[in-house]
Amino acid sequence: MNDTAAKFRYSRRQLLQRSAAAGICGLAVPQAIIAQGRVEPGMLDRVYGMLIGSFIGDAAGGPVEFAEPQSVQDVLPNARNWDAARRLNDSELQSLSAQFPMLSYESLRPDAAAYGPWKSNAPAGTITDDSRMKIILMRALTANERLTRERIAEEMIRFQPKPDEQPNPNLQALINEGLAEYRLAANWLLGERDESKALPIERLWAGIANCSGQMLLLPVAAQYPGDPEAAYRATWELDFVDAPLARDFCAALNAGLAAALAPQLDTQSVEARWTALLTAMSKTDPFRLREVPFAGRPLDKWLHMARKIAVDAKGSPAVLYRTLEEYGQPVYWWDAHFTLLTPLAILQLCRFNPMAAMHLCLDFGHDTDSYAQVLGAMVGAVHGPEIFPDHMRQAVLTEVQKDYGEDLRDWPAQLRLANAD
């Protein structure tokens, strides 16, 4: 066994002991994070930051999702092209932050796709399924002012980009393909037993613990600012799109987001909000998964692994990318644990420089939009929307309004006014 492999050979008992001793996930928030001289954003502002940040991450990652590194060298010159000896310094972090790109799909991914953009040659700011799922959630909320699994299932079944416009046949085919799996489960949830229309929820995605909940349910955190346990429980209750293991990852992420959105943190430092997010993500465990004999809580392993991978990389993106692939153990690049592990490890490598971390999510490759949408939600909940360049915010707002008739600026008030039950 080489030295690198030895560093990552954890026994289950060692992981549980470290989790109990650490109390939080072990991601050390730097003592000095520059707030760029801005007035600290209030809670509703940060709710909007969480939402727009997630959409920006999705739209930025969409054009390069699963692209071969050599095919994106013109727009991402460092994509899988970091020398292992090259370490991130302050200058490189600033450069990465300033050069985080919002790209069009035209030359990179011109074809419409069921799980990608639903139009050909899509312009910068166009979203993929990671954000469409959130639109489904918000329409379920506004229709009834109370989120339930049944309401989400109903909206999933009837979803059209613009409810008052009949899509053309090509778009309808993309809709049908992109939502087919979810609609089978949704129909079953609503009581349909004709197996040509519905199949058991447990069959969804063959029971694989993927990131469906992370795509759909992140806005739920905004209904419980400062109450991570309530956010966890609500997310768990609503989540019929995830395998049980993935439900914990999604609910824990929402617990962290809810903690970062606490109104009492409005006047606190960025460090305080990152600490609140990371602590709540780890400590919020209302169903006591950590106490399960022999198994413990798998989330603990991956939260600690994020810290270890980042520390052992010693500032080298190349080393971090290699160890993420090797020790992150993804079966699919969209596995629920991996879409959380990747942004957390990259964020730590970048010493919590938010936009540099967003950039490195694209450089890493694979399921770039899923990694960047999770990171964008966390960054926005901590920093507020102004952390993202204005042209990126405007591009996303424009394309979402044009394609779906939705104004993301209305969502924070809708989430806060709804009966969060």
C-alpha positions, -999 to 999 in steps of 0.1 A, spaced: 0 0 0 14 34 -9 14 64 15 -15 81 -1 -37 50 1 -27 44 37 -40 79 47 -75 70 35 -78 36 51 -104 43 77 -122 16 97 -158 22 104 -150 24 141 -123 50 135 -147 71 115 -174 70 142 -150 78 169 -137 108 150 -172 119 143 -182 118 179 -151 136 190 -152 163 164 -189 171 168 -189 189 134 -176 178 100 -141 191 106 -141 217 79 -120 245 94 -134 279 86 -106 304 81 -104 332 107 -102 359 80 -126 359 51 -129 392 32 -165 405 31 -155 429 3 -167 459 23 -203 452 17 -231 457 42 -240 423 57 -271 409 38 -303 403 58 -320 369 60 -344 374 30 -315 387 10 -295 355 17 -326 334 9 -325 350 -26 -287 345 -26 -292 307 -19 -317 304 -47 -299 325 -74 -266 310 -64 -279 275 -70 -293 285 -104 -261 302 -113 -241 271 -104 -264 249 -125 -263 273 -155 -225 277 -153 -219 239 -150 -245 229 -177 -224 238 -208 -194 217 -196 -212 189 -179 -194 156 -187 -173 173 -213 -139 159 -222 -112 182 -207 -95 188 -241 -129 200 -256 -131 229 -231 -95 241 -230 -104 273 -248 -128 284 -220 -114 264 -190 -77 263 -197 -71 246 -163 -97 219 -167 -80 187 -155 -48 204 -165 -33 214 -132 3 202 -125 4 182 -93 31 204 -79 12 236 -85 -3 250 -53 -31 276 -50 -18 309 -36 -37 341 -29 -30 354 -64 -43 323 -81 -74 322 -59 -82 358 -69 -76 350 -105 -99 320 -104 -125 340 -86 -124 368 -112 -125 344 -141 -154 321 -131 -172 318 -164 -209 319 -174 -208 302 -208 -233 297 -236 -240 262 -248 -237 270 -285 -202 256 -292 -199 234 -262 -233 216 -260 -255 228 -289 -281 200 -287 -311 201 -265 -312 172 -239 -337 157 -216 -315 163 -185 -297 193 -199 -310 225 -216 -344 221 -232 -335 242 -263 -307 240 -289 -278 265 -289 -289 277 -255 -275 311 -243 -256 317 -211 -278 315 -181 -298 285 -194 -306 260 -167 -308 222 -166 -328 196 -147 -310 207 -114 -330 239 -115 -361 227 -132 -368 205 -103 -369 235 -80 -394 252 -103 -416 221 -99 -413 225 -61 -421 262 -61 -452 256 -83 -464 230 -59 -459 255 -31 -477 284 -48 -506 262 -58 -515 253 -23 -494 274 1 -484 242 19 -458 217 6 -467 181 7 -454 151 -11 -487 147 -29 -486 183 -42 -451 179 -55 -461 146 -72 -491 163 -88 -469 192 -101 -443 167 -114 -469 149 -134 -484 179 -151 -453 201 -154 -448 221 -185 -423 249 -189 -451 275 -193 -484 261 -180 -504 283 -204 -485 273 -235 -486 240 -253 -450 229 -260 -440 218 -295 -435 181 -302 -398 182 -298 -399 199 -265 -427 176 -253 -405 146 -261 -377 161 -239 -402 168 -211 -415 132 -212 -381 117 -213 -366 139 -186 -395 134 -161 -404 98 -170 -388 81 -140 -402 107 -115 -437 105 -130 -439 68 -125 -430 72 -88 -453 103 -85 -483 84 -99 -477 55 -76 -475 79 -46 -509 93 -57 -525 59 -57 -522 48 -93 -516 11 -97 -517 6 -134 -481 -4 -140 -480 12 -174 -484 45 -156 -469 40 -121 -443 19 -104 -433 17 -67 -414 47 -53 -386 24 -41 -379 15 -78 -371 51 -87 -336 52 -103 -333 15 -93 -329 25 -57 -296 43 -63 -287 70 -38 -284 98 -63 -288 136 -59 -325 140 -69 -334 155 -36 -306 180 -37 -319 191 -71 -355 194 -59 -357 204 -22 -331 230 -14 -357 258 -13 -373 241 17 -345 254 39 -357 289 34 -390 281 52 -371 274 84 -344 300 89 -325 294 121 -343 261 128 -321 234 112 -340 205 129 -373 216 114 -357 220 80 -342 185 83 -376 169 93 -395 188 66 -370 178 39 -371 142 50 -409 141 50 -412 157 15 -384 136 -1 -399 108 -21 -374 111 -49 -344 98 -29 -332 65 -16 -330 65 22 -293 72 24 -296 101 0 -325 115 21 -301 120 50 -276 138 28 -303 161 14 -320 168 48 -286 175 64 -277 200 36 -310 218 42 -303 218 79 -271 236 72 -286 260 49 -314 268 73 -288 275 101 -269 298 78 -301 317 70 -308 325 107 -320 361 111 -297 364 142 -268 360 118 -277 391 98 -252 412 116 -226 384 122 -195 377 102 -192 354 72 -172 331 93 -201 328 118 -225 318 90 -201 292 75 -196 278 109 -234 276 115 -239 259 82 -212 233 87 -221 226 123 -258 221 117 -251 199 87 -232 175 109 -250 178 142 -286 178 130 -296 142 134 -331 140 147 -336 103 138 -303 94 155 -287 77 125 -253 81 143 -265 56 169 -273 28 144 -252 -3 154 -223 -12 132 -233 12 104 -235 46 121 -242 76 100 -225 74 65 -227 112 62 -201 115 89 -176 96 68 -180 119 38 -180 151 58 -147 141 74 -134 128 40 -140 163 25 -117 178 51 -90 151 48 -89 152 10 -86 190 11 -59 190 37 -38 162 21 -40 179 -12 -19 207 3 -33 234 -20 -30 213 -52 -62 210 -73 -46 182 -93 -41 161 -62 -75 169 -48 -92 159 -81 -73 126 -82 -81 117 -46 -118 128 -50 -121 103 -78 -102 75 -61 -114 78 -25 -148 95 -31 -159 61 -44 -186 73 -68 -205 46 -87 -221 74 -106 -208 110 -107 -242 121 -94 -242 99 -63 -257 119 -34 -226 116 -13 -204 127 -41 -223 158 -51 -219 169 -15 -183 157 -9 -170 174 -41 -181 210 -34 -172 208 3 -137 195 -4 -131 221 -31 -144 249 -9 -119 239 18 -90 236 -7 -98 272 -17 -98 284 19 -135 293 15 -129 317 -14 -164 312 -28 -160 321 -65 -127 303 -68 -143 272 -55 -172 276 -80 -146 278 -107 -128 247 -96 -161 227 -96 -161 234 -134 -124 225 -138 -130 192 -120 -155 180 -147 -180 152 -145 -214 163 -131 -204 199 -130 -238 215 -128 -248 193 -98 -216 201 -79 -218 238 -86 -256 242 -78 -250 227 -43 -220 250 -38 -238 280 -52 -267 275 -27 -243 274 2 -223 304 -10 -255 324 -16 -269 315 18 -237 327 35 -227 357 14 -260 369 -2 -266 374 -39 -241 402 -44 -213 377 -42 -222 366 -77 -214 390 -106 -244 411 -118 -241 398 -153 -245 362 -141 -276 370 -120 -291 389 -149 -284 361 -174 -301 335 -152 -331 358 -144 -336 365 -181 -334 329 -193 -356 315 -165 -382 342 -171 -381 336 -209 -382 298 -207 -404 292 -177 -422 325 -169 -407 325 -134 -391 354 -116 -367 341 -90 -369 374 -71 -404 366 -61 -395 332 -45 -381 344 -11 -414 360 -2 -434 331 -14 -413 307 7 -416 328 38 -453 336 35 -463 300 28 -475 278 57 -443 259 64 -457 227 79 
